[in-house]
Amino acid sequence: MISNSELVNKYFRHNKKFPHIWCPGCGIGTILGNMLRAIDALALDKNEIAFVSGIGCTGRAPVYVDFNTLHTTHGRALPFATGLKLARPELKVLVATGDGDATAIGGNHLIHACRRNIDITTIIFNNYIYGMTGGQYSPTTPHGDKASTCKLGNIERPFNISQLVEAAGATFVGRTTSYHTLQLQSIIKKAIMHKGFSVVEVITHCPTTYGHINKKGSAVDMLKWQKEVAVDKSRADKMDPKELEGKIITGILMEKQLPEFCEQYDTIIEKAQSLKNNQQGESK
Amino acid sequence: MNKKSSYRLIQGNEAAAEGALAAGVSFFAGYPITPSTEIAEILADRLPANGGTFIQMEDEIGSIAAIIGASIGGRKVLTATSGPGFSLMQENLGFACLAEVPLVIVNVMRGGPSTGMPTSPSQGDVMQARWGTHGDHPIIVLSPGSVEEAFHYTVKAVNFAEKYRNPVIVLMDEIIGHMRARVSLPPTSMIERVNRVHPNMPPEWYLPYERSATGVAPMASFGDGYRHHVTGLVHDAKGFPTADPNEARNNIRGLFTKIERGFRELCLVDYEFMDDAEHAIIAYGGMVLSARSALEQLRKSGRKVGLIKLGTLWPFPRFALEQYLPQLKTILVPELNMGQIYREVLRVNAGKAVVEKLNRVNGTIITPNEIVKTVKGLIR
């Protein structure tokens, strides 16, 4: 496996003004680092990778890394990525998006990208909160938890992102945490290799906002929590639902092969062109 | 190849779609909306046959996002919509202004605000096209005054977008969009196509927002080896976010500079009977047709009236009016809104001539006779 210094030298932008914007203890860097390790293990060409994001702490990930990088508007990373992928199908398109970006303001785009099954890998950094704006509740904030806009407890029920995207038609769904780094690398690798729309939900921590207001302790304590609540799918399949209450099932949750959008569009082009040729033949 | 122009009986919307194809547009993303839907339908049929791409997105926010993504991938791109969809596009229109991504939006205006009058003509989006997205930004807005111009202006819009790395809006009204006329479409070989300037330096030297002498920076496509960053944050010449006041100033002022340098080229204006005119009608879009007809009647009855036809609304072609101000006594601005270009005319006129407006917001047009009557009243 690539060493940390090699990873930094190979993939980070040395002409970018560092330091990065993330707080000490943030989980985003861990996820980004393991995404880079997955890309390195697959020996992908940097020129052939497009890395697209929306707005929020996660949205800042692309600027630091040496790919074709596109930092879009809030919630819109997926439609930008869809246009780019359709225009340049040879690119490997990866999307980084947070829980608010992906499932609140970008929720409509998310379900339709799943339904289309376009060959894009979406990594959803789920830290249960809007971190950049100071800790407001998001569509994944657990019921009863606190945030700066629900100090008396959240009365909304959270989305289960993995279930949501599976129901919407994603053909690869994986989930893990920022504690399980090896599994994280392995799932991202498989998601990139998957032909079709793949989603990797990564449970992570925001010690500055969500952790602080909900008294979850330090970043290390929050990582320990991720270790404790994670149950691998192979084990979870043998457990009864009662035992699984409060647990997070990790691993590749679903994977299937269905026709991919760009490939299907190629067949539309073929059909339209042969139709056009036939019509021109007849008119002669 | 056929070098002759072909005559066809087509709608303004169809002419715009033909213009897009003639200009080399190979990517369209859109969402159905009256009265622009024909453009999407035609391009859904025609683009794949030419090897291009059509996608129907989940909404207009996604539509403009998709064409921005495709433009960054190197395609010439276009979308078409109407008022409510144009409102949804404002967010990412701003992104395209700041990130300097070439694209064209055809907005076939219908009665507003809100859902308004979906099948009725209006010119209510003139100021929205100028200022609809937040923040200070330049924009290019063209308004075809005939079915034939819907073709030619769409070609020009694509070319301007590519040349200036800026969004261009074709602000058509429902009158032109749905009117059928016999028009002559030039063969593709006769169409001037402008392509964005690509970088020719080694990739490691490339600065995506370093402006050349034209005021426009060369644009690399994703996947061409020029790995770079594109963002909706104010950025430096490398494309990286900045809060440095000097870099921020260079970024925003640079957007304006490139449009100022191209100002004369960007201003499409036609003049009819203006040489000896003492009275002018200033019209654009579908109102050009009523104004022209009124002009004929007024000239026949010996009134010295002329027409300034605005093809470009933004940047506002102030010289078109300024050059005639010394000879003009009155100016009439007929519009299907409460007076949006009228205010620009007032500003440029600066108290010299008598400026009058003639407005309609009930879903019907202003007839030639109404213009004749109003001009006669003004002259008296």
Interface residues (C-beta under 8 A of the other chain):
Chain A: R13 N15 K16 K17 K46 N47 E48 A50 V52 P62 V63 D66 F67 N68 T69 L70 H71 T72 T73 R76 L78 P79 F80 A81 T82 G83 L84 K85 L86 A87 R88 E90 L91 N108 H109 H112 Y265 I268 I269 K271 A272 Q273 L275 K276
Chain B: F27 A29 D45 P48 A49 G51 T53 I55 M57 E58 D59 I61 G62 S63 A65 A66 I67 I68 G69 A70 S71 I72 G73 G74 R75 V77 E91 N92 F95 S221 F222 G223 D224 G225 R227 H228 H229 V230 T231 G232 L233 K238 F240 P241 T242
